[in-house]
Amino acid sequence: MLKRYQSIYGNALRVADACVVVGFWLASYWARFFTPLHSLSFLDTPKEVPVVTNYADITPLIAIIWVGALSRAGVYAANEMRSRRREAELVVKGHVLALLTFATLAFFFKHYSCSRLVMVCFGISAGFGMLVVHVGFRTVLRQLRKHGYSLRRVVAVGEGVGLEKLIERIGWYPELGMQVHGVVVGKDSQAIAVAGRPVLGHYTDVSEIIRTVGADEVVISLPPSQSDDVERIIDLLKDEPLAIRVVPDVHPYAALGCHFDEFDGIPIVRINDTPVAGWGAVVKRVTDIVVSSTALMALSPVLLLIAIGVKLSSRGPVFYAQERMGLDGQKFNMFKFRSMRIDAEVHSGAVWARPKDDRCTPLGSFLRRTSLDELPQFWNVLRGDMSLVGPRPERPTFVQQFRSEIPHYMLRHKVRTGITGWAQVQGWRGNTSIARRIECDLFYIRNWSYGMDLKILLMTLWKGFVHKNAY
């Protein structure tokens, strides 16, 4: 029964998505040639308005490409627990894959060639249209399940932080149709409730409990200390006609989260992997190259003036190359305008800068207060040593000290270090709390998105480069 409902839901989404892409394809044709867009010629200049059949004839192909790409992206995967954000990501991924497929066909086969402006309008409008459709379907499904349609009765087995978080998350997404009726715990447990759900009994009685409840599904999440019980519980349930999900409790180890993979039929859980991967990594790197090269060219007069000022105001080189630790713990030389005397660390060694630091040159103090000494780091970004946004790189001497004092410190090197970062726009820069700074760095890595990078860049520009902790 449940699988039938899931199949109906998935097929309905396929039909809806096919209608959306076909509808927006024809609407984009109309908008291009029968609205003020017709006067635009910066993308293409057709000699005459093509007949509508040239575009209508390929609508079946478009429907097939888009439904196939969305299926490939996993949008219609049945019986999958998925957040709204994750579904939106899969829809966008499938949409981009379909656009690339169609653009490739249009390039190699003249029959499929079409107006570039139509493609731009279609790519934007169809993407938003499908997102709206999926939100609408989820809203309708939420209302149906609120009234008792297509619900799955779930019994949770286990205890610990991992299970509590799982039950909490299931409650966040009622459109999944999963209702946790209760929890089955170990025989030594004295708990009467877990995450607000009543304890129904112990592991040894799990078969009888699920029959009494009439469960459709069992979710097993045991703490690492009880991992040996998983096999016994599954053995007790092997003859029960229900779905079983085993959720590994990796919460104590997964500071950056975890992801599930499958290798030749073998399930694999990836812990603390970098979120900056795939197309996200490509877009981030392209942005780094474009912005850093543009900044170096646009700021070249300012860079030249600062270089002349540094050279005339004190003895020594214009630039200061300091060893820092970056992506995957690799060391690199980070460039800055020299702001201190050349013998600044001869006697003290590596130490933090301090307010009214007497090691600074007169011009250097101004450069540090205004963060102008950091401008040469755009060259590090262009080279690939750093990114525009990321955790600030630290000196290896301090890294060795902090990694033994602060939990998960080295995980900040899972992404490229940056000129600015979440910690910096929150005010944790300079000689401030390292622990709070690491909290911000890990928060950034866990929640990374291209949009978050843009937000941090805008916050950096808005708050300016002058800060009370910049000295």
KOLLOVO-206072 format. One record per atom (N, C-alpha, C): x, z negated, y negated; residue in three letters. Coordinates in steps of 0.1 Angstrom, whole numbers, plus 5000, padded with zeros to 4 digits. Atoms other than C-alpha are relative to their C-alpha. Layout:
XZYALA ...
END
This chain:
500850005012MET 500050005000MET 500950004988MET 499150015012LEU 502749904975LEU 500850124999LEU 499249885001LYS 504850204983LYS 499250124995LYS 500949905004ARG 501850424978ARG 499850004985ARG 500150015015TYR 501350284943TYR 501350044993TYR 498749965006GLN 505050324935GLN 500250155000GLN 499949864999SER 504850684947SER 499150074989SER 500949945010ILE 501850754925ILE 500649984986ILE 499450035013TYR 503550584895TYR 501250104997TYR 498949915002GLY 506750794900GLY 499650144998GLY 500549865002ASN 504851124904ASN 499350024987ASN 500649995013ALA 502751054874ALA 501050014988ALA 499049995011LEU 505850994853LEU 500750145001LEU 499549874999ARG 507251324866ARG 499250104993ARG 501049915006VAL 504151514856VAL 500049984984VAL 500050035014ALA 504151334822ALA 501350054993ALA 498749955006ASP 507851414815ASP 500050155000ASP 500049865000ALA 507351774825ALA 499150064989ALA 500949965011CYS 504351804801CYS 500749984986CYS 499350035013VAL 506451644773VAL 501050104997VAL 498949905003VAL 509451874776VAL 499450144998VAL 500649875002VAL 507252184779VAL 499350004986VAL 500750015012GLY 505152074750GLY 500950004988GLY 499150005011PHE 508051994727PHE 500950124999PHE 499349875001TRP 509852314737TRP 499250104992TRP 500849905007LEU 506952524725LEU 499849954985LEU 500150055014ALA 506452294694ALA 501350034992ALA 498749975008SER 510152344685SER 500150144997SER 500149865003TYR 509652714687TYR 499250024988TYR 500949985012TRP 506752694663TRP 500649944988TRP 499450065012ALA 508552454640ALA 501150084994ALA 498949925005ARG 511552684638ARG 499650134993ARG 500349875005PHE 509753004631PHE 498850014991PHE 501349995008PHE 506452914614PHE 499949884991PHE 500050115010THR 507452624591THR 501150024991THR 498949985010PRO 509852584562PRO 501450015007PRO 498749994993LEU 512652554589LEU 500450155001LEU 499749864999HIS 512352934591HIS 501050054990HIS 499149965010SER 514252964559SER 501549955001SER 498750054998LEU 517252774572LEU 500850105008LEU 499249914992SER 520152984584SER 501449955003SER 498650054998PHE 523052754588PHE 500349985015PHE 499750014986LEU 522652734626LEU 499950145007LEU 500149864995ASP 521353084634ASP 499150084991ASP 500749915008THR 519953384617THR 499450115008THR 500649904992PRO 517553574639PRO 499550124991PRO 500449885008LYS 516853934627LYS 498550004999LYS 501550005001GLU 513153894635GLU 499549885009GLU 500650114992VAL 510853624649VAL 499750045014VAL 500249974986PRO 510953634687PRO 498649975004PRO 501450024995VAL 507653664705VAL 500049875008VAL 500150134994VAL 506353344719VAL 500350005015VAL 499849994985THR 506453474755THR 501549995004THR 498650024997ASN 510253474753ASN 500449865003ASN 499850144998TYR 510053104751TYR 499149945010TYR 501050054991ALA 506953044771ALA 500450035015ALA 499749964987ASP 508253234801ASP 501049915007ASP 499050094994ILE 511052984807ILE 499649855001ILE 500450134999THR 508952674805THR 500049945014THR 499850064987PRO 508752634843PRO 501449965004PRO 498550034997LEU 512552644845LEU 500349874992LEU 499750125008ILE 512752384817ILE 499449875007ILE 500650114993ALA 510252154836ALA 500849965012ALA 499350034988ILE 512252184868ILE 501449944997ILE 498750055004ILE 515652124851ILE 499849854995ILE 500250145006TRP 514351814832TRP 499649905011TRP 500450094990VAL 512551654861VAL 501149985010VAL 498850024990GLY 515551724884GLY 501149914994GLY 498950085006ALA 518051574859ALA 499649864999ALA 500550145001LEU 515851264853LEU 500049945014LEU 500050054986SER 515551224891SER 501449975004SER 498550024997ARG 519351264894ARG 500549874993ARG 499650125007ALA 519750994868ALA 499449875005ALA 500650124994GLY 517650754888GLY 498749954993GLY 501250045008VAL 514650744864VAL 498849975009VAL 501250024991TYR 512050774892TYR 500349925012TYR 499650084988ALA 513850554917ALA 498949905003ALA 501050094996ALA 511150364936ALA 500549865003ALA 499750144995ASN 511149984942ASN 501349954994ASN 498850055007GLU 513849924916GLU 499749914989GLU 500250105011MET 514049614894MET 500850054988MET 499349935011ARG 514949754860ARG 499449954986ARG 500550045013SER 514749634824SER 499650124992SER 500449895009ARG 513249834796ARG 501250074994ARG 498849945006ARG 516649884780ARG 500750095011ARG 499449924990ARG 518050014813ARG 499350135003ARG 500849884998GLU 515150254818GLU 500350104988GLU 499849915011ALA 515750394783ALA 501450065001ALA 498749944998GLU 519450444791GLU 500050115010GLU 500149904990LEU 518550634822LEU 499350124995LEU 500749885005VAL 516150854804VAL 500950084991VAL 499049935009VAL 518750934777VAL 501050085008VAL 498949944992LYS 521351004804LYS 499450125007LYS 500649894993GLY 518951234823GLY 499750124990GLY 500349905010HIS 517951414791HIS 501350074995HIS 498849935003VAL 521551484781VAL 500550095011VAL 499649924988LEU 522351604816LEU 499250135000LEU 500949885000ALA 519351844814ALA 500450104989ALA 499649915012LEU 520451974779LEU 501250075003LEU 498749934996LEU 523952044792LEU 499850115010LEU 500349904990THR 522552224822THR 499450124994THR 500749895006PHE 520252434802PHE 500950084990PHE 499149935010ALA 522852514775ALA 501050085008ALA 499149934991THR 525152624804THR 499450135004THR 500849884996LEU 522452864817LEU 499950104988LEU 500249915012ALA 521852994782ALA 501350074996ALA 498749945003PHE 525553064778PHE 500450125009PHE 499649904990PHE 526053254810PHE 498950115003PHE 501049914998PHE 522653424812PHE 499250044987PHE 500649965012LYS 521353624783LYS 498549984999LYS 501550014999HIS 517753594794HIS 499649864995HIS 500450145004TYR 517853214786TYR 500649974987TYR 499550035013SER 519553244752SER 498849984990SER 501150035009CYS 517453104724CYS 500649944987CYS 499650055013SER 517652974688SER 500749875001SER 499350135000ARG 520252694683ARG 499249894993ARG 500850095007LEU 517952534658LEU 498849955008LEU 501050044991VAL 515152534684VAL 500549895010VAL 499450094991MET 517552364708MET 500249864994MET 499750135007VAL 518452094682VAL 498649934998VAL 501350065002CYS 514752024674CYS 499549955013CYS 500550034986PHE 513852024711PHE 500849885005PHE 499250114995GLY 516751794720GLY 499649864995GLY 500450125006ILE 515751534695ILE 498649955003ILE 501550044999SER 511951544697SER 499749975015SER 500450024986ALA 511751574735ALA 500649865005ALA 499450134996GLY 514151274739GLY 499149884995GLY 500950115005PHE 511951054717PHE 498750005007PHE 501349984993GLY 508851194733GLY 500049935014GLY 500050064987MET 509951094768MET 500249844999MET 499950155002LEU 510950744756LEU 498749944997LEU 501350055003VAL 507550694741VAL 499150005012VAL 500949994988VAL 505850814773VAL 500449895010VAL 499650104991HIS 507950574794HIS 499649864995HIS 500550135005VAL 507150284771VAL 498549995002VAL 501550014998GLY 503450374773GLY 499749985014GLY 500350024985PHE 503550394811PHE 500249855003PHE 499750154997ARG 505150044812ARG 499049914994ARG 501150095006THR 502549904788THR 498850015008THR 501249994992VAL 499750044809VAL 500149925013VAL 499750074987LEU 501349914841LEU 500049854998LEU 500050155003ARG 501849574825ARG 498649954999ARG 501450045001GLN 498149554817GLN 499350005013GLN 500750004987LEU 497049664851LEU 500549895009LEU 499550114992ARG 499249414868ARG 499649864995ARG 500550125006LYS 498149144844LYS 498649975006LYS 501450024994HIS 494649204859HIS 500050005015HIS 499950014986GLY 495949184894GLY 500250125009GLY 499949884992TYR 496549544904TYR 501550025004TYR 498749964995SER 499549644926SER 501149894997SER 499050115001LEU 501249304926LEU 500749975013LEU 499250044989ARG 504049194949ARG 500249855001ARG 499850144999ARG 504048844962ARG 501449975005ARG 498550024997VAL 507648724963VAL 500249855003VAL 499550144997VAL 509148414979VAL 501650014998VAL 498550015003ALA 512648324966ALA 500649905010ALA 499350084991VAL 515148174990VAL 501349974994VAL 498750045005GLY 518047974978GLY 499949894989GLY 500050105011GLU 519047754948GLU 501350044992GLU 498849985008GLY 521647744921GLY 499750084987GLY 500249945013VAL 522147904887VAL 499650155002VAL 500449864998GLY 521948264901GLY 498650025003GLY 501449994996LEU 518548214916LEU 499149964988LEU 500850045012GLU 517248034885GLU 499950114989GLU 500049895009LYS 518348324863LYS 499250115005LYS 500749894995LEU 516848574886LEU 498549984998LEU 501450035002ILE 513448404886ILE 499650014985ILE 500349995015GLU 513548374848GLU 499950154996GLU 500149865004ARG 514348744844ARG 498850075006ARG 501249934994ILE 511548854868ILE 498849964991ILE 501150045009GLY 509148654845GLY 500050084987GLY 499949925013TRP 510448864815TRP 499450145001TRP 500549864999TYR 509249194830TYR 498850005010TYR 501250004991PRO 505649154843PRO 499650145005PRO 500449864995GLU 505349534846GLU 500650035013GLU 499449984987LEU 507549504877LEU 499049965011LEU 501050044990GLY 504549344894GLY 500449905010GLY 499550094991MET 506549074910MET 499649864996MET 500450145003GLN 505148724912GLN 500749915010GLN 499350094992VAL 507348454925VAL 499149885003VAL 500950104996HIS 505048214944HIS 500649865002HIS 499350134997GLY 507647954953GLY 501450035005GLY 498649994996VAL 511147884965VAL 500249925013VAL 499650074988VAL 512547794999VAL 501549964998VAL 498750065003VAL 515647564997VAL 500649955013VAL 499350064989GLY 518247415020GLY 499449865004GLY 500650124994LYS 517347115042LYS 500549874992LYS 499550115007ASP 519546885021ASP 499549994986ASP 500450005014SER 517946974988SER 498849904998SER 501150095004GLN 515746714971GLN 499150064989GLN 500849945010ALA 514346954946ALA 498550025003ALA 501549984998ILE 510546984942ILE 499650134992ILE 500349885008ALA 510747284918ALA 501350074996ALA 498849935005VAL 513247554909VAL 499550114990VAL 500449915011ALA 512947744876ALA 498550004998ALA 501450015002GLY 509347624873GLY 499250045012GLY 500849964988ARG 508347744908ARG 500149895010ARG 500050114990PRO 507347494935PRO 500950035012PRO 499349994988VAL 509547434965VAL 499050005012VAL 500949984989LEU 507647554996LEU 500549945013LEU 499550054987GLY 509947425023GLY 501550035001GLY 498649984997HIS 513347465039HIS 500350135007HIS 499649884994TYR 515347755053TYR 499450025014TYR 500549984986THR 514347685089THR 498650035002THR 501449974999ASP 510747725081ASP 499650134992ASP 500349895009VAL 511048045061VAL 499050105006VAL 501049904994SER 509148275086SER 498649954998SER 501450055001GLU 506148045087GLU 499550004985GLU 500450015014ILE 506148005049ILE 499650134994ILE 500349875006ILE 506148375041ILE 498750055006ILE 501349964995ARG 503248425065ARG 498849934994ARG 501050085007THR 501348145049THR 499750054986THR 500149955014VAL 501948275014VAL 499550155000VAL 500449865000GLY 501348635025GLY 501050084992GLY 499049945009ALA 504648745009ALA 500250155004ALA 499649864998ASP 505449115004ASP 501550024999ASP 498649985003GLU 509049054995GLU 500749865000GLU 499250125001VAL 511748794999VAL 501350034993VAL 498749985007VAL 514648754975VAL 500949885003VAL 499150104996ILE 517648564987ILE 501249994991ILE 498850025009SER 520248414963SER 500549865003SER 499450124997LEU 522448144976LEU 501349984993LEU 498750025006PRO 525347974959PRO 501150035010PRO 498849974991PRO 528848054973PRO 500249905011PRO 499850114990SER 528947714991SER 499150025012SER 501049984989GLN 525947825012GLN 500050145006GLN 499949854996SER 527048185020SER 499850015015SER 500249984986ASP 527048115057ASP 498549995005ASP 501450014997ASP 523248045056ASP 499350144999ASP 500649875002VAL 522548405045VAL 499750075013VAL 500249944987GLU 523048545080GLU 498949945008GLU 501050074992ARG 520848285096ARG 498650034994ARG 501349975006ILE 518048345071ILE 499550145003ILE 500349864997ILE 518148715075ILE 499650025015ILE 500450004986ASP 518048665113ASP 498649955003ASP 501350054998LEU 514948455110LEU 498950104995LEU 501049915007LEU 513248735089LEU 500150145006LEU 499749864995LYS 514449035110LYS 498850075006LYS 501249944995ASP 511049085126ASP 498850004991ASP 501150015010GLU 508949035095GLU 499950134992GLU 500249875006PRO 507449345080PRO 499949994984PRO 499950015014LEU 508549295044LEU 501450044995LEU 498849965006ALA 511249395020ALA 500949874997ALA 499150115002ILE 514349165017ILE 501150054990ILE 498949975009ARG 516649164987ARG 501049885001ARG 499050105001VAL 519948974988VAL 500850024987VAL 499350005013VAL 521348884954VAL 501249915000VAL 498850094999PRO 524948764955PRO 500149924987PRO 499950095012ASP 525448464932ASP 501550004996ASP 498749995005VAL 528548574913VAL 500149954986VAL 500150055014HIS 527548394881HIS 501349924996HIS 498850085004PRO 530548154882PRO 501250094997PRO 498849915002TYR 532948454882TYR 499850114990TYR 500349885008ALA 531248724862ALA 499849974985ALA 500050025015ALA 532148644826ALA 499550124992ALA 500549885006LEU 531449004817LEU 498950075007LEU 501149934993GLY 528649074841GLY 500550075012GLY 499649944988CYS 528649264873CYS 499150135002CYS 500749884997HIS 527549604886HIS 500050035015HIS 500149974986PHE 526449734920PHE 500450155002PHE 499549874996ASP 528150034936ASP 499750025015ASP 500149974985GLU 527850204970GLU 501150105003GLU 498949914996PHE 530850354987PHE 499850045014PHE 500249954987ASP 530050565017ASP 499149915009ASP 501050094993GLY 527150335026GLY 500449855000GLY 499550145001ILE 529150015019ILE 499749954986ILE 500350055014PRO 527649804990PRO 501249924995PRO 498950065007ILE 530149684965ILE 499549944987ILE 500350065013VAL 529749444936VAL 501250004991VAL 498850005010ARG 532049514906ARG 499849894990ARG 500150125009ILE 532749194886ILE 501050024988ILE 499250005012ASN 534049184850ASN 500750144998ASN 499549875003ASP 534449564848ASP 499850044985ASP 500249965014THR 534749734814THR 498750084998THR 501349935003PRO 531449854799PRO 500350134993PRO 499749885008VAL 533250124779VAL 500550105010VAL 499649904990ALA 533250404805ALA 499150124999ALA 500849885000GLY 531850754810GLY 499950064987GLY 500349945013TRP 530250924781TRP 500249914988TRP 499850105011GLY 530350604761GLY 501449994996GLY 498550015003ALA 534150594763ALA 500450134993ALA 499649875006VAL 534350964754VAL 499550004985VAL 500650005014VAL 532050924723VAL 500849904991VAL 499250105008LYS 533950604712LYS 501450064996LYS 498649945003ARG 537350784715ARG 499950114990ARG 500149895009VAL 536151094697VAL 499849944986VAL 500250065013THR 534850874669THR 501349944994THR 498750055005ASP 538150694667ASP 500950114994ASP 499149895004ILE 540051024664ILE 499550054987ILE 500549945012VAL 537751164638VAL 500149914988VAL 500050105011VAL 537450854616VAL 501549974996VAL 498650045003SER 541150754618SER 500850124993SER 499349895006SER 542451104610SER 499450034986SER 500649985014THR 539951144581THR 500549894991THR 499550115009ALA 540950794568ALA 501450024996ALA 498649985004LEU 544650874569LEU 500250114990LEU 499949905010MET 544151194550MET 499449964986MET 500750045012ALA 541651054525ALA 500849894992ALA 499350125006LEU 543750734519LEU 501550034997LEU 498649975002SER 547050914517SER 500649964987SER 499550045013PRO 547450864479PRO 500249845000PRO 499950155000VAL 546750484484VAL 501149965008VAL 498950044991LEU 549150464513LEU 501350034994LEU 498749975006LEU 551850634493LEU 500349904989LEU 499850105011LEU 551350394463LEU 500449875006LEU 499650124994ILE 551450094486ILE 501450005005ILE 498749984994ALA 554550224503ALA 501149994989ALA 499050015012ILE 556350274469ILE 500149854995ILE 500050145005GLY 555249924458GLY 500849915009GLY 499350084991VAL 556549764490VAL 501550024999VAL 498649975001LYS 559849944487LYS 500749954988LYS 499450055012LEU 560449854451LEU 499949854998LEU 500250145002SER 559249494453SER 500949915008SER 499250094992SER 561449364480SER 500950085009SER 499049934992ARG 564449454502ARG 499450015015ARG 500449984987GLY 563649594536GLY 499150135002GLY 500849884997PRO 561549864554PRO 498649994994PRO 501450005005VAL 558149974542VAL 499049955010VAL 500950044989PHE 556449934576PHE 500649895008PHE 499650114991TYR 556549644600TYR 499350035013TYR 500549974987ALA 556149724637ALA 500149875008ALA 500050134993GLN 555049414656GLN 499450025014GLN 500549984986GLU 554549404694GLU 498749925002GLU 501350064997ARG 550949334704ARG 499650045014ARG 500549974987MET 549049344737MET 498650064999MET 501249925001GLY 546249594741GLY 499350025013GLY 500949974988LEU 544049764768LEU 500849985013LEU 499550034987ASP 544749634803ASP 501449934999ASP 498850085001GLY 547549414790GLY 501250084997GLY 498949925004GLN 549749704779GLN 500549964986GLN 499450045013LYS 552149624751LYS 500250134991LYS 499749895009PHE 552449844720PHE 500449954987PHE 499650045013ASN 553849834685ASN 498950034990ASN 501149985010MET 551149774659MET 500750004986MET 499449975013PHE 552049904624PHE 499249934989PHE 500650065012LYS 551449724591LYS 500950034989LYS 499050005011PHE 552849744556PHE 500749865000PHE 499350135000ARG 555549484554ARG 499649914989ARG 500550095011SER 554249184535SER 500849875000SER 499150125000MET 556948924543MET 501550044999MET 498649985001ARG 560648884538ARG 500550055014ARG 499549954988ILE 562749054565ILE 500549895009ILE 499550114992ASP 564048714577ASP 498949895002ASP 501150105000ALA 560548554578ALA 500049915013ALA 500250074987GLU 560748454615GLU 501449975006GLU 498750024995VAL 564548414619VAL 500149855005VAL 499850144996HIS 564348034620HIS 498749945007HIS 501350064995SER 560647964628SER 499650065013SER 500649934989GLY 560048224655GLY 498650044997GLY 501349955002ALA 556548354661ALA 499049884997ALA 500950105004VAL 554148134641VAL 498850074993VAL 501149955007TRP 550748174625TRP 500350004985TRP 499950005014ALA 550548274589ALA 499149894994ALA 500750125006ARG 549347994566ARG 499750034985ARG 500349985015PRO 547747964531PRO 501249984992PRO 498950015009LYS 550248024503LYS 501350005008LYS 498849994992ASP 552848124529ASP 501250054992ASP 498849975008ASP 556248114512ASP 500850125006ASP 499349894995ARG 557448384535ARG 499650144995ARG 500649885006CYS 555248644518CYS 500750044987CYS 499549945013THR 556548874491THR 498849994990THR 501150005010PRO 554548874458PRO 499050115003PRO 500949894997LEU 553049214466LEU 499349975014LEU 500550034986GLY 552649104503GLY 498849915000GLY 501250105001SER 550348814494SER 498750084996SER 501249935004PHE 548049054476PHE 499550105011PHE 500449914989LEU 548149304505LEU 499349935011LEU 500650084989ARG 547249034530ARG 498649954996ARG 501350055004ARG 544448894510ARG 498950115000ARG 500949895001THR 542849234506THR 500050095013THR 499949934987SER 543749344542SER 500650144998SER 499449875002LEU 545449654527LEU 501350025009LEU 498849994991ASP 548549574549ASP 499650065013ASP 500549954987GLU 546349674579GLU 499850155000GLU 500449865000LEU 545750034568LEU 500850095009LEU 499349924991PRO 548650184588PRO 499549995015PRO 500550014986GLN 546750074620GLN 499150125003GLN 500749874997PHE 544650394616PHE 500950095008PHE 499149924992TRP 547750554630TRP 500049955015TRP 500250054987ASN 547550324660ASN 498750055007ASN 501349954995VAL 543950424664VAL 500150155004VAL 499949864998LEU 544750794662LEU 500950025013LEU 499149994988ARG 547550744689ARG 499349965012ARG 500750054988GLY 545150564712GLY 500449865004GLY 499650144997ASP 546850224711ASP 498949904997ASP 501150095004MET 543850074694MET 498750084998MET 501249935004SER 540250154685SER 499549954986SER 500550055012LEU 538350114653LEU 499349865001LEU 500750124997VAL 536249834668VAL 500549945013VAL 499750064988GLY 537349584694GLY 500749864997GLY 499350125003PRO 539049244698PRO 501350024994PRO 498749985007ARG 542049204675ARG 501149985010ARG 498850014991PRO 545349254694PRO 500849874996PRO 499350125002GLU 547448944698GLU 501550025004GLU 498649994996ARG 551248894701ARG 500249945014ARG 499850054986PRO 552448854737PRO 500449855001PRO 499650145000THR 553948514729THR 498749914999THR 501250075001PHE 550548384719PHE 499150025012PHE 500849974988VAL 548848554748VAL 500349915011VAL 499550094989GLN 550948364773GLN 499549864998GLN 500550145003GLN 549948044756GLN 498549995002GLN 501450015000PHE 546248114752PHE 499450025014PHE 500649974987ARG 545648254787ARG 500049885010ARG 500050124991SER 546547914803SER 499149894994SER 500850105007GLU 544447724777GLU 498550034999GLU 501449965002ILE 541247924773ILE 499550085011ILE 500649934989PRO 539048034802PRO 499650154996PRO 500449865001HIS 538548414806HIS 500850074988HIS 499349945012TYR 541048484777TYR 500450145003TYR 499549864997MET 542548794794MET 499050105001MET 501149904999LEU 539148954798LEU 499850084987LEU 500149935012ARG 539349054762ARG 500850135000ARG 499149884999HIS 541949324772HIS 499350105009HIS 500749904993LYS 539249504792LYS 499650124992LYS 500349895009VAL 538649724762VAL 501250014990VAL 498949985010ARG 540949874735ARG 499849894989ARG 500150095012THR 541749624707THR 499750084988THR 500649925011GLY 540449714673GLY 500649954987GLY 499750035013ILE 541149714636ILE 499149884995ILE 501050115003THR 537949504632THR 499249975013THR 500850034987GLY 535649334657GLY 498949904996GLY 501250105002TRP 532649104662TRP 500549874995TRP 499550135005ALA 534748794657ALA 500450014986ALA 499649995014GLN 536148924624GLN 498850004991GLN 501250005009VAL 532749004609VAL 499249875000VAL 500650134999GLN 531548664620GLN 500849894993GLN 499250095007GLY 534348504600GLY 501149945007GLY 498950064991TRP 536748414629TRP 501250094999TRP 498849925001ARG 539848574616ARG 501149914994ARG 498950085004GLY 543248444607GLY 500249885009GLY 499750124992ASN 544248094618ASN 498749915001ASN 501350074997THR 540747984630THR 499949975014THR 500250044986SER 539347864663SER 500250115009SER 499849904990ILE 540748074691ILE 498850005010ILE 501150004990ALA 537947954715ALA 498850074995ALA 501149945006ARG 535248064691ARG 500250164999ARG 499749865001ARG 537048394686ARG 499850075014ARG 500249944987ILE 537148454723ILE 498650015004ILE 501449994998GLU 533448374726GLU 499450134994GLU 500549885007CYS 532748654701CYS 500650125007CYS 499449884993ASP 535148894719ASP 499350035013ASP 500749984987LEU 533448844753LEU 498650044997LEU 501349965003PHE 530048864737PHE 500050154996PHE 499949865004TYR 531049204722TYR 500250095012TYR 499849924989ILE 532349334755ILE 498850005009ILE 501250004991ARG 529249214775ARG 498950094994ARG 501149935006ASN 526949374750ASN 500450134993ASN 499549885007TRP 528949674740TRP 499050125001TRP 500749875001SER 527149984728SER 500650074988SER 499549925012TYR 528050264704TYR 499349954988TYR 500750065012GLY 525350124681GLY 500649874995GLY 499450135004MET 527049784681MET 501350034993MET 498749965007ASP 530349954671ASP 499650044985ASP 500449955013LEU 528550124642LEU 499649884991LEU 500450125007LYS 526949784632LYS 501249924995LYS 498850085004ILE 530349614631ILE 500750074989ILE 499349935011LEU 531849894610LEU 499349994987LEU 500750015012LEU 529049874585LEU 500149864995LEU 499850135005MET 529349494584MET 501449984994MET 498750005005THR 533049534578THR 500150054986THR 500049945013LEU 532449764549LEU 499149924990LEU 500950085009TRP 529549544535TRP 500749874996TRP 499350125003LYS 531549224537LYS 501350014993LYS 498749985006GLY 534649384524GLY 501249965008GLY 498850034993PHE 538249334534PHE 500649874995PHE 499550125005VAL 538849024513VAL 499349885007VAL 500550124993HIS 538348694532HIS 500849884997HIS 499350125003LYS 539248334526LYS 501049975011LYS 499150024989ASN 541048334560ASN 501150115001ASN 499049905001ALA 543148644551ALA 501149964991ALA 498850055007TYR 546548514541TYR 501350035007TYR 
END
